[in-house]
Structure formats: C-alpha cells, structure tokens
Amino acid sequence: MGLFDDLSRFLENRLEEFLRNNPHLELEALLEQLREQEEDTLKLIADLQLQQKRSQDDILATAQEIQRWHIRVQKAKDAGRQDLASAASEREAALLREGNQRWGHMQGLKERINQSQELLQKIQQRRQEVQAKAAEAQTARAKAQTQQRLETNGWSNQTTNYSSNFDDLEEKFRRWETQDELEQMKRNMSK
C-alpha cells in the first residue's frame, strides 16, 4: 500500500503544480466541479421533494384512517360496546402516533429541502464568481498574448531593420573590396 500511497501523493502534487502553473485550467476545473455540485444538488432537491410529496400523501391517508377509527370509537360507545370502543381507541392512538412520526419526518424533509436550496444558491453564486474570474483570466491571457505578439513582431521588425542595415553595410564593403581589387589589378598591370 505504501507504494500506491506514494504514487498517489506524487500524482496529486504534480496535478496541483500543473494547475498552479496554468491558473486558467484550475478555474475551468473548479467550474466543472461547481457544475457537478449544482447538478447533484438539483437532483437531491428533486428527490427530497418527491419524498415530501409521498410523505404528505402518507400523512393524508393516516389522517383519513384516524378519522375513520374515531368515528368507530364513537359508534361503539353509543352502542354500549365498550370492548370495541376501547380497541378502536387504541387503534386511533396508534395511528395518531404514526401520524405524528410521519409529520416529523415530513418536517425534516422540508428542512433538508430548504438547506439544499440555500446550498444551491451558494453554489450558483460561487460559480458566477468563478466564471467572472475565468473571464478576467481569459481577457488577461489574451492581452498578454497580444502584447507578446506585438513584442515579437517589434523584435522581428527590428531584426529586419538590422538586417537591412547589415545588407547596406555588406553592399558598401563589397563595393569597397571590388574597388580595392580593381586598383590592385591596375597597379599590377602598370608594373
């Protein structure tokens, strides 16, 4: 395991170093991560809302069942059937406890939905901030590339100027050397 841990650490360090050296890629990676978090949070909210709907349906069904047993309790008491009235009261009480538990569960779901929606807003805000930074970095990178091109073009223009100056100098030397050779030949012929 030590070798894998070392390799994993090494790769993580290289990745971090690469991202530090390429901040625009780091911002893109962060944006991708925020998009995934936003997507996961939206799925969670949808799932929680579905659970909440089911919970509400269960609570409604339990409430209807409680109402039915409450009517039976009254009916049994009116008929003088205390044994049935007592059993129906116990069933009604059990359903009330179950209803309270379901209500508590639904309240917990509502709280989780609210927290998830707050988290979603924070993620979306953070994503907008990172997108703005990425746009700034893109603009800065484009300006730097433009400046570098201008400097490179300026250097190449200067090089061309220097080359043409050197070509002029070359031409002057050739004329002078040719002139010198001609004079040398004249002197040799006159001898």
N, CA, C and O of each residue as an XYZ file, in Angstrom:
764
protein
N       0.822     -1.201      0.000
C       0.000      0.000      0.000
C       0.859      1.255      0.000
O       0.449      2.272     -0.558
N       2.036      1.212      0.609
C       2.905      2.376      0.692
C       3.286      2.904     -0.676
O       3.336      4.117     -0.880
N       3.555      2.011     -1.615
C       3.924      2.410     -2.967
C       2.764      3.131     -3.646
O       2.964      4.156     -4.297
N       1.562      2.601     -3.495
C       0.394      3.240     -4.102
C       0.116      4.593     -3.462
O      -0.245      5.545     -4.153
N       0.284      4.683     -2.140
C       0.090      5.965     -1.463
C       1.103      6.983     -1.955
O       0.754      8.134     -2.215
N       2.362      6.563     -2.085
C       3.411      7.463     -2.572
C       3.120      7.901     -3.999
O       3.258      9.079     -4.330
N       2.724      6.973     -4.829
C       2.407      7.286     -6.223
C       1.217      8.231     -6.280
O       1.220      9.194     -7.047
N       0.220      7.964     -5.486
C      -0.967      8.815     -5.458
C      -0.605     10.230     -5.022
O      -1.045     11.202     -5.635
N       0.200     10.350     -3.960
C       0.648     11.659     -3.472
C       1.462     12.381     -4.546
O       1.282     13.576     -4.777
N       2.361     11.635     -5.200
C       3.191     12.210     -6.250
C       2.320     12.774     -7.374
O       2.539     13.896     -7.832
N       1.326     11.984     -7.818
C       0.450     12.429     -8.896
C      -0.394     13.633     -8.476
O      -0.599     14.557     -9.264
N      -0.880     13.621     -7.241
C      -1.654     14.753     -6.735
C      -0.795     16.004     -6.697
O      -1.253     17.083     -7.074
N       0.451     15.871     -6.243
C       1.361     17.023     -6.199
C       1.636     17.548     -7.602
O       1.661     18.760     -7.817
N       1.844     16.648     -8.553
C       2.103     17.065     -9.942
C       0.880     17.785    -10.508
O       1.010     18.802    -11.190
N      -0.306     17.252    -10.221
C      -1.528     17.881    -10.696
C      -1.683     19.274    -10.093
O      -1.999     20.229    -10.802
N      -1.462     19.389     -8.788
C      -1.557     20.696     -8.132
C      -0.549     21.674     -8.724
O      -0.877     22.835     -8.970
N       0.668     21.212     -8.952
C       1.704     22.067     -9.542
C       1.300     22.504    -10.949
O       1.445     23.673    -11.308
N       0.796     21.568    -11.736
C       0.353     21.877    -13.092
C      -0.757     22.922    -13.068
O      -0.743     23.872    -13.850
N      -1.718     22.742    -12.165
C      -2.830     23.687    -12.080
C      -2.362     25.063    -11.595
O      -2.882     26.088    -12.035
N      -1.385     25.083    -10.694
C      -0.841     26.376    -10.252
C      -0.154     27.089    -11.414
O      -0.244     28.310    -11.543
N       0.526     26.325    -12.250
C       1.229     26.903    -13.389
C       0.281     27.271    -14.526
O       0.644     28.036    -15.419
N      -0.917     26.731    -14.492
C      -1.927     27.015    -15.516
C      -3.229     27.408    -14.825
O      -4.179     26.625    -14.799
N      -3.278     28.621    -14.265
C      -4.439     29.017    -13.453
C      -5.756     28.976    -14.229
O      -6.806     28.735    -13.632
N      -5.727     29.204    -15.543
C      -6.980     29.149    -16.303
C      -7.552     27.734    -16.294
O      -8.770     27.556    -16.288
N      -6.674     26.725    -16.293
C      -7.156     25.341    -16.215
C      -7.705     25.039    -14.829
O      -8.670     24.289    -14.679
N      -7.077     25.633    -13.818
C      -7.576     25.446    -12.449
C      -8.985     26.022    -12.333
O      -9.860     25.418    -11.712
N      -9.199     27.195    -12.936
C     -10.528     27.796    -12.897
C     -11.537     26.939    -13.668
O     -12.680     26.784    -13.238
N     -11.116     26.390    -14.796
C     -12.012     25.517    -15.559
C     -12.359     24.262    -14.761
O     -13.503     23.808    -14.777
N     -11.366     23.700    -14.061
C     -11.621     22.515    -13.237
C     -12.581     22.853    -12.101
O     -13.476     22.074    -11.773
N     -12.379     24.024    -11.508
C     -13.264     24.464    -10.429
C     -14.675     24.684    -10.961
O     -15.650     24.317    -10.304
N     -14.788     25.278    -12.140
C     -16.116     25.470    -12.746
C     -16.807     24.135    -12.988
O     -18.000     23.990    -12.722
N     -16.064     23.171    -13.488
C     -16.633     21.842    -13.743
C     -17.106     21.209    -12.432
O     -18.179     20.608    -12.365
N     -16.287     21.357    -11.403
C     -16.651     20.805    -10.095
C     -17.922     21.486     -9.575
O     -18.805     20.819     -9.037
N     -18.017     22.798     -9.732
C     -19.210     23.520     -9.281
C     -20.442     23.119    -10.102
O     -21.541     23.018     -9.556
N     -20.266     22.895    -11.395
C     -21.388     22.430    -12.226
C     -21.892     21.079    -11.726
O     -23.098     20.853    -11.626
N     -20.957     20.187    -11.414
C     -21.337     18.863    -10.910
C     -22.052     18.986     -9.566
O     -23.050     18.306     -9.329
N     -21.543     19.854     -8.683
C     -22.193     20.049     -7.386
C     -23.601     20.616     -7.567
O     -24.538     20.214     -6.877
N     -23.736     21.553     -8.503
C     -25.044     22.143     -8.765
C     -26.011     21.079     -9.275
O     -27.162     21.014     -8.842
N     -25.538     20.255    -10.189
C     -26.361     19.180    -10.742
C     -26.764     18.187     -9.651
O     -27.924     17.782     -9.576
N     -25.804     17.795     -8.806
C     -26.090     16.861     -7.715
C     -27.092     17.463     -6.734
O     -27.982     16.767     -6.245
N     -26.948     18.758     -6.447
C     -27.856     19.422     -5.511
C     -29.262     19.507     -6.097
O     -30.247     19.320     -5.382
N     -29.358     19.788     -7.394
C     -30.675     19.822     -8.039
C     -31.344     18.446     -7.987
O     -32.547     18.344     -7.746
N     -30.553     17.387     -8.214
C     -31.100     16.028     -8.119
C     -31.563     15.737     -6.696
O     -32.627     15.153     -6.491
N     -30.757     16.147     -5.710
C     -31.120     15.931     -4.305
C     -32.423     16.650     -3.974
O     -33.304     16.085     -3.327
N     -32.542     17.904     -4.422
C     -33.765     18.668     -4.152
C     -34.974     17.976     -4.781
O     -36.021     17.852     -4.146
N     -34.830     17.531     -6.014
C     -35.940     16.841     -6.693
C     -36.317     15.566     -5.931
O     -37.499     15.274     -5.753
N     -35.311     14.812     -5.484
C     -35.566     13.587     -4.722
C     -36.261     13.901     -3.400
O     -37.218     13.226     -3.020
N     -35.780     14.924     -2.704
C     -36.385     15.300     -1.423
C     -37.828     15.780     -1.613
O     -38.694     15.489     -0.788
N     -38.080     16.512     -2.693
C     -39.443     16.984     -2.955
C     -40.374     15.805     -3.264
O     -41.538     15.798     -2.863
N     -39.846     14.820     -3.976
C     -40.632     13.614     -4.239
C     -40.947     12.885     -2.929
O     -42.076     12.444     -2.714
N     -39.939     12.761     -2.054
C     -40.153     12.130     -0.743
C     -41.172     12.926      0.073
O     -42.013     12.349      0.761
N     -41.087     14.261     -0.011
C     -42.023     15.113      0.722
C     -43.449     14.882      0.228
O     -44.384     14.799      1.025
N     -43.608     14.779     -1.092
C     -44.948     14.533     -1.663
C     -45.494     13.194     -1.167
O     -46.657     13.095     -0.777
N     -44.640     12.165     -1.186
C     -45.072     10.844     -0.682
C     -45.437     10.935      0.797
O     -46.431     10.362      1.242
N     -44.614     11.667      1.550
C     -44.862     11.819      2.983
C     -46.196     12.520      3.222
O     -46.958     12.127      4.105
N     -46.476     13.551      2.437
C     -47.763     14.251      2.572
C     -48.931     13.316      2.245
O     -49.960     13.326      2.920
N     -48.749     12.510      1.197
C     -49.807     11.543      0.843
C     -50.015     10.538      1.978
O     -51.151     10.193      2.304
N     -48.904     10.065      2.584
C     -49.000      9.125      3.702
C     -49.699      9.769      4.894
O     -50.522      9.136      5.555
N     -49.371     11.019      5.164
C     -49.999     11.738      6.289
C     -51.495     11.895      6.043
O     -52.306     11.714      6.951
N     -51.851     12.232      4.807
C     -53.266     12.382      4.462
C     -54.011     11.047      4.624
O     -55.120     11.008      5.155
N     -53.395      9.976      4.167
C     -54.013      8.648      4.301
C     -54.155      8.282      5.779
O     -55.177      7.734      6.192
N     -53.121      8.589      6.574
C     -53.170      8.294      8.012
C     -54.258      9.127      8.691
O     -54.971      8.632      9.564
N     -54.383     10.392      8.286
C     -55.416     11.262      8.870
C     -56.819     10.717      8.556
O     -57.709     10.740      9.405
N     -56.993     10.235      7.337
C     -58.293      9.666      6.967
C     -58.576      8.396      7.781
O     -59.708      8.138      8.189
N     -57.514      7.615      8.001
C     -57.650      6.392      8.790
C     -57.987      6.750     10.254
O     -58.822      6.097     10.879
N     -57.339      7.775     10.782
C     -57.632      8.228     12.162
C     -59.102      8.658     12.267
O     -59.814      8.295     13.203
N     -59.521      9.432     11.287
C     -60.911      9.898     11.282
C     -61.886      8.712     11.253
O     -62.898      8.721     11.954
N     -61.578      7.701     10.445
C     -62.435      6.520     10.351
C     -62.510      5.795     11.705
O     -63.588      5.383     12.133
N     -61.346      5.643     12.380
C     -61.346      4.955     13.676
C     -61.987      5.809     14.762
O     -62.568      5.269     15.703
N     -61.893      7.118     14.653
C     -62.540      8.000     15.630
C     -64.068      7.832     15.543
O     -64.764      7.783     16.557
N     -64.553      7.748     14.325
C     -65.999      7.527     14.130
C     -66.400      6.168     14.712
O     -67.461      6.050     15.324
N     -65.571      5.154     14.531
C     -65.871      3.823     15.068
C     -65.870      3.831     16.594
O     -66.693      3.161     17.218
N     -64.959      4.579     17.192
C     -64.933      4.681     18.662
C     -66.275      5.240     19.138
O     -66.901      4.684     20.040
N     -66.701      6.323     18.537
C     -67.968      6.960     18.931
C     -69.160      6.020     18.711
O     -70.066      5.935     19.540
N     -69.134      5.337     17.602
C     -70.216      4.411     17.263
C     -70.292      3.267     18.294
O     -71.375      2.891     18.743
N     -69.110      2.722     18.660
C     -69.075      1.625     19.643
C     -69.512      2.115     21.013
O     -70.205      1.387     21.724
N     -69.126      3.339     21.412
C     -69.541      3.886     22.704
C     -71.055      4.092     22.725
O     -71.723      3.763     23.705
N     -71.580      4.637     21.642
C     -73.025      4.881     21.562
C     -73.813      3.574     21.620
O     -74.930      3.541     22.137
N     -73.232      2.503     21.092
C     -73.921      1.209     21.081
C     -73.676      0.459     22.385
O     -74.207     -0.634     22.576
N     -72.876      1.032     23.284
C     -72.598      0.387     24.556
C     -71.598     -0.746     24.443
O     -71.529     -1.587     25.340
N     -70.839     -0.795     23.394
C     -69.830     -1.836     23.211
C     -68.473     -1.294     23.630
O     -67.665     -0.875     22.800
N     -68.242     -1.311     24.936
C     -67.020     -0.761     25.494
C     -65.789     -1.537     25.024
O     -64.728     -0.945     24.826
N     -65.915     -2.846     24.843
C     -64.772     -3.643     24.389
C     -64.304     -3.187     23.005
O     -63.103     -3.059     22.765
N     -65.256     -2.942     22.094
C     -64.906     -2.450     20.762
C     -64.430     -0.998     20.816
O     -63.498     -0.622     20.104
N     -65.058     -0.194     21.649
C     -64.677      1.218     21.776
C     -63.251      1.337     22.291
O     -62.496      2.196     21.837
N     -62.879      0.479     23.236
C     -61.525      0.506     23.805
C     -60.500      0.085     22.755
O     -59.461      0.729     22.609
N     -60.787     -0.991     22.024
C     -59.861     -1.463     20.985
C     -59.734     -0.415     19.871
O     -58.644     -0.180     19.351
N     -60.858      0.208     19.513
C     -60.836      1.237     18.462
C     -60.051      2.464     18.937
O     -59.363      3.105     18.142
N     -60.151      2.792     20.230
C     -59.387      3.919     20.796
C     -57.894      3.642     20.740
O     -57.097      4.531     20.439
N     -57.524      2.400     21.033
C     -56.106      2.028     20.963
C     -55.594      2.146     19.526
O     -54.496      2.649     19.288
N     -56.405      1.675     18.568
C     -56.004      1.769     17.162
C     -55.869      3.237     16.768
O     -54.913      3.610     16.088
N     -56.828      4.082     17.193
C     -56.797      5.507     16.881
C     -55.545      6.149     17.474
O     -54.912      6.977     16.819
N     -55.181      5.784     18.694
C     -53.985      6.336     19.350
C     -52.723      5.901     18.610
O     -51.795      6.690     18.430
N     -52.698      4.637     18.181
C     -51.529      4.144     17.432
C     -51.392      4.901     16.108
O     -50.290      5.258     15.690
N     -52.529      5.135     15.466
C     -52.494      5.889     14.205
C     -52.069      7.344     14.436
O     -51.378      7.921     13.596
N     -52.469      7.936     15.549
C     -52.044      9.300     15.882
C     -50.522      9.365     16.071
O     -49.867     10.289     15.589
N     -49.964      8.358     16.788
C     -48.502      8.311     16.963
C     -47.800      8.173     15.611
O     -46.808      8.846     15.332
N     -48.346      7.277     14.780
C     -47.774      7.077     13.444
C     -47.864      8.382     12.631
O     -46.912      8.755     11.945
N     -48.990      9.058     12.710
C     -49.176     10.331     12.005
C     -48.181     11.382     12.477
O     -47.619     12.133     11.679
N     -47.970     11.420     13.815
C     -47.005     12.388     14.362
C     -45.583     12.090     13.863
O     -44.823     13.004     13.543
N     -45.239     10.793     13.802
C     -43.917     10.420     13.294
C     -43.779     10.828     11.821
O     -42.751     11.362     11.404
N     -44.816     10.569     11.063
C     -44.769     10.940      9.640
C     -44.690     12.460      9.475
O     -44.007     12.962      8.583
N     -45.395     13.179     10.343
C     -45.345     14.643     10.299
C     -43.923     15.136     10.604
O     -43.397     16.027      9.936
N     -43.328     14.537     11.618
C     -41.939     14.897     11.970
C     -40.980     14.594     10.821
O     -40.081     15.379     10.521
N     -41.190     13.435     10.179
C     -40.355     13.067      9.030
C     -40.533     14.080      7.902
O     -39.554     14.482      7.273
N     -41.767     14.494      7.639
C     -42.029     15.469      6.582
C     -41.389     16.819      6.916
O     -40.855     17.490      6.032
N     -41.442     17.213      8.187
C     -40.813     18.475      8.604
C     -39.295     18.399      8.384
O     -38.672     19.369      7.952
N     -38.718     17.241      8.687
C     -37.283     17.039      8.442
C     -36.952     17.163      6.955
O     -35.936     17.748      6.580
N     -37.827     16.602      6.115
C     -37.626     16.713      4.664
C     -37.698     18.173      4.212
O     -36.896     18.620      3.391
N     -38.674     18.914      4.762
C     -38.800     20.336      4.404
C     -37.515     21.084      4.784
O     -37.015     21.909      4.020
N     -36.997     20.782      5.968
C     -35.765     21.445      6.422
C     -34.598     21.100      5.498
O     -33.805     21.970      5.139
N     -34.498     19.829      5.116
C     -33.417     19.428      4.203
C     -33.571     20.084      2.835
O     -32.578     20.443      2.202
N     -34.813     20.242      2.375
C     -35.048     20.924      1.094
C     -34.586     22.373      1.191
O     -33.909     22.879      0.296
N     -34.959     23.039      2.291
C     -34.538     24.433      2.479
C     -33.015     24.551      2.503
O     -32.445     25.439      1.868
N     -32.357     23.649      3.242
C     -30.897     23.673      3.315
C     -30.275     23.412      1.946
O     -29.283     24.040      1.575
N     -30.858     22.490      1.208
C     -30.342     22.170     -0.124
C     -30.530     23.344     -1.076
O     -29.667     23.608     -1.914
N     -31.642     24.044     -0.956
C     -31.871     25.214     -1.808
C     -30.899     26.343     -1.460
O     -30.421     27.051     -2.347
N     -30.610     26.508     -0.172
C     -29.604     27.506      0.230
C     -28.234     27.126     -0.317
O     -27.493     27.976     -0.810
N     -27.906     25.839     -0.224
C     -26.637     25.356     -0.764
C     -26.575     25.591     -2.273
O     -25.544     26.008     -2.801
N     -27.677     25.321     -2.956
C     -27.738     25.540     -4.401
C     -27.477     27.007     -4.740
O     -26.740     27.306     -5.680
N     -28.074     27.910     -3.985
C     -27.851     29.344     -4.222
C     -26.378     29.708     -4.012
O     -25.812     30.480     -4.786
N     -25.760     29.152     -2.967
C     -24.343     29.426     -2.712
C     -23.470     28.872     -3.845
O     -22.524     29.524     -4.286
N     -23.799     27.672     -4.303
C     -23.033     27.059     -5.401
C     -23.167     27.909     -6.660
O     -22.180     28.170     -7.348
N     -24.402     28.344     -6.960
C     -24.618     29.153     -8.158
C     -23.897     30.495     -8.053
O     -23.339     30.984     -9.035
N     -23.912     31.084     -6.866
C     -23.197     32.348     -6.653
C     -21.695     32.139     -6.832
O     -21.022     32.937     -7.484
N     -21.186     31.076     -6.258
C     -19.755     30.770     -6.367
C     -19.376     30.504     -7.830
O     -18.314     30.918     -8.294
N     -20.259     29.810     -8.541
C     -19.990     29.513     -9.954
C     -19.941     30.812    -10.761
O     -19.096     30.958    -11.644
N     -20.837     31.754    -10.467
C     -20.818     33.046    -11.155
C     -19.515     33.795    -10.861
O     -18.929     34.409    -11.753
N     -19.067     33.738     -9.599
C     -17.809     34.396     -9.232
C     -16.639     33.774     -9.997
O     -15.785     34.482    -10.530
N     -16.615     32.444    -10.041
C     -15.519     31.753    -10.733
C     -15.588     32.024    -12.238
O     -14.555     32.180    -12.888
N     -16.806     32.080    -12.793
C     -16.941     32.396    -14.211
C     -16.409     33.800    -14.496
O     -15.766     34.027    -15.521
N     -16.677     34.737    -13.590
C     -16.168     36.100    -13.760
C     -14.638     36.094    -13.705
O     -13.979     36.750    -14.512
N     -14.078     35.346    -12.745
C     -12.620     35.251    -12.656
C     -12.040     34.588    -13.898
O     -10.990     34.996    -14.395
N     -12.724     33.570    -14.394
C     -12.250     32.879    -15.600
C     -12.282     33.828    -16.791
O     -11.376     33.816    -17.623
N     -13.330     34.652    -16.872
C     -13.414     35.629    -17.959
C     -12.290     36.654    -17.839
O     -11.674     37.029    -18.836
N     -12.026     37.107    -16.606
C     -10.917     38.042    -16.381
C      -9.589     37.403    -16.775
O      -8.757     38.030    -17.431
N      -9.402     36.159    -16.372
C      -8.152     35.454    -16.694
C      -8.026     35.279    -18.203
O      -6.938     35.425    -18.761
N      -9.130     34.969    -18.855
C      -9.129     34.813    -20.318
C      -8.749     36.132    -20.982
O      -7.943     36.157    -21.913
N      -9.332     37.224    -20.499
C      -9.017     38.545    -21.044
C      -7.553     38.885    -20.812
O      -6.868     39.370    -21.712
N      -7.079     38.626    -19.595
C      -5.674     38.905    -19.274
C      -4.745     38.056    -20.138
O      -3.725     38.541    -20.627
N      -5.104     36.785    -20.322
C      -4.277     35.899    -21.139
C      -4.268     36.381    -22.588
O      -3.229     36.345    -23.247
N      -5.418     36.833    -23.084
C      -5.498     37.332    -24.463
C      -4.660     38.598    -24.609
O      -3.963     38.771    -25.609
N      -4.725     39.491    -23.606
C      -3.908     40.708    -23.649
C      -2.430     40.369    -23.630
O      -1.635     40.957    -24.363
N      -2.067     39.407    -22.777
C      -0.663     39.006    -22.684
C      -0.189     38.414    -24.004
O       0.926     38.692    -24.446
N      -1.031     37.599    -24.634
C      -0.657     37.011    -25.921
C      -0.532     38.089    -26.989
O       0.382     38.051    -27.813
N      -1.455     39.054    -26.973
C      -1.395     40.155    -27.934
C      -0.120     40.959    -27.717
O       0.582     41.297    -28.670
N       0.174     41.263    -26.452
C       1.394     42.021    -26.128
C       2.632     41.248    -26.571
O       3.576     41.822    -27.114
N       2.615     39.950    -26.334
C       3.759     39.120    -26.726
C       3.913     39.128    -28.247
O       5.027     39.203    -28.765
N       2.778     39.048    -28.959
C       2.841     39.098    -30.417
C       3.405     40.437    -30.886
O       4.231     40.496    -31.796
N       2.936     41.522    -30.238
C       3.435     42.845    -30.613
C       4.933     42.944    -30.370
O       5.679     43.458    -31.203
N       5.363     42.443    -29.215
C       6.789     42.482    -28.911
C       7.570     41.616    -29.887
O       8.645     42.000    -30.346
N       7.028     40.449    -30.201
C       7.699     39.562    -31.155
C       7.759     40.212    -32.529
O       8.793     40.182    -33.197
N       6.626     40.807    -32.948
C       6.614     41.495    -34.238
C       7.564     42.677    -34.222
O       8.266     42.927    -35.202
N       7.590     43.409    -33.108
C       8.520     44.535    -32.970
C       9.950     44.053    -33.081
O      10.765     44.688    -33.750
N      10.269     42.947    -32.439
C      11.617     42.386    -32.495
C      11.943     41.957    -33.920
O      13.042     42.191    -34.422
N      10.956     41.319    -34.563
C      11.225     40.861    -35.919
C      11.376     42.056    -36.853
O      12.182     42.003    -37.782
N      10.613     43.145    -36.631
C      10.791     44.359    -37.443
C      12.164     44.957    -37.201
O      12.838     45.404    -38.129
N      12.574     44.958    -35.915
C      13.906     45.479    -35.605
C      14.963     44.612    -36.256
O      15.957     45.116    -36.780
N      14.749     43.318    -36.222
C      15.700     42.401    -36.839
C      15.770     42.679    -38.328
O      16.851     42.674    -38.915
N      14.629     42.918    -38.933
C      14.596     43.238    -40.357
C      15.359     44.533    -40.608
O      16.127     44.631    -41.566
N      15.143     45.537    -39.735
C      15.876     46.797    -39.885
C      17.370     46.562    -39.747
O      18.169     47.072    -40.533
N      17.738     45.776    -38.730
C      19.155     45.488    -38.548
C      19.693     44.736    -39.756
O      20.804     44.995    -40.219
N      18.883     43.789    -40.268
C      19.316     43.012    -41.437
C      19.509     43.926    -42.626
O      20.501     43.814    -43.345
N      18.566     44.829    -42.837
C      18.709     45.723    -43.979
C      19.903     46.647    -43.773
O      20.602     46.977    -44.730
N      20.145     47.074    -42.518
C      21.351     47.878    -42.247
C      22.597     47.061    -42.525
O      23.572     47.563    -43.084
N      22.556     45.777    -42.121
C      23.701     44.917    -42.380
C      23.863     44.695    -43.879
O      24.983     44.631    -44.387
N      22.742     44.579    -44.582
C      22.817     44.404    -46.033
C      23.441     45.636    -46.681
O      24.239     45.513    -47.610
N      23.080     46.819    -46.195
C      23.689     48.047    -46.714
C      25.183     48.049    -46.445
O      25.983     48.405    -47.310
N      25.541     47.654    -45.260
C      26.964     47.611    -44.904
C      27.692     46.583    -45.765
O      28.808     46.809    -46.233
N      27.021     45.446    -45.958
C      27.590     44.399    -46.814
C      27.841     44.950    -48.211
O      28.899     44.723    -48.798
N      26.880     45.660    -48.726
C      26.991     46.246    -50.067
C      28.146     47.247    -50.128
O      28.910     47.268    -51.093
N      28.262     48.063    -49.106
C      29.362     49.047    -49.070
C      30.711     48.345    -49.070
O      31.631     48.749    -49.782
N      30.825     47.267    -48.250
C      32.090     46.525    -48.206
C      32.396     45.875    -49.545
O      33.544     45.887    -49.990
N      31.402     45.317    -50.181
C      31.624     44.681    -51.487
C      32.115     45.716    -52.517
O      33.047     45.456    -53.278
N      31.475     46.880    -52.524
C      31.916     47.920    -53.454
C      33.349     48.335    -53.165
O      34.165     48.486    -54.075
N      33.639     48.516    -51.879
C      34.977     48.942    -51.476
C      36.012     47.869    -51.841
O      37.073     48.163    -52.392
N      35.659     46.584    -51.508
C      36.583     45.485    -51.826
C      36.774     45.341    -53.330
O      37.884     45.091    -53.798
N      35.681     45.501    -54.093
C      35.786     45.423    -55.549
C      36.661     46.563    -56.075
O      37.521     46.363    -56.933
N      36.423     47.742    -55.548
C      37.222     48.911    -55.933
C      38.690     48.687    -55.597
O      39.585     49.010    -56.378
N      38.911     48.124    -54.415
C      40.288     47.862    -53.976
C      40.955     46.834    -54.888
O      42.125     46.982    -55.243
N      40.214     45.798    -55.265
C      40.769     44.783    -56.165
C      41.090     45.388    -57.540
O      42.125     45.087    -58.134
N      40.186     46.248    -58.034
C      40.432     46.898    -59.317
C      41.712     47.745    -59.271
O      42.538     47.702    -60.183
N      41.845     48.486    -58.224
C      43.046     49.310    -58.088
C      44.291     48.435    -57.984
O      45.342     48.762    -58.534
N      44.155     47.326    -57.274
C      45.275     46.391    -57.142
C      45.644     45.835    -58.516
O      46.825     45.731    -58.845
N      44.647     45.480    -59.314
C      44.898     44.961    -60.657
C      45.549     46.027    -61.549
O      46.449     45.724    -62.332
N      45.084     47.278    -61.419
C      45.669     48.367    -62.217
C      47.124     48.523    -61.862
O      47.971     48.671    -62.743
N      47.426     48.491    -60.571
C      48.813     48.619    -60.149
C      49.663     47.476    -60.676
O      50.801     47.670    -61.102
N      49.088     46.281    -60.637
C      49.840     45.110    -61.131
C      50.058     45.200    -62.637
O      51.098     44.761    -63.128
N      49.119     45.747    -63.371
C      49.236     45.868    -64.812
C      50.242     46.965    -65.179
O      50.944     46.870    -66.187
N      50.295     47.969    -64.370
C      51.221     49.050    -64.671
C      52.654     48.657    -64.366
O      53.570     49.337    -64.829
N      52.876     47.681    -63.671
C      54.245     47.299    -63.331
C      54.904     46.612    -64.435
O      56.065     46.222    -64.314
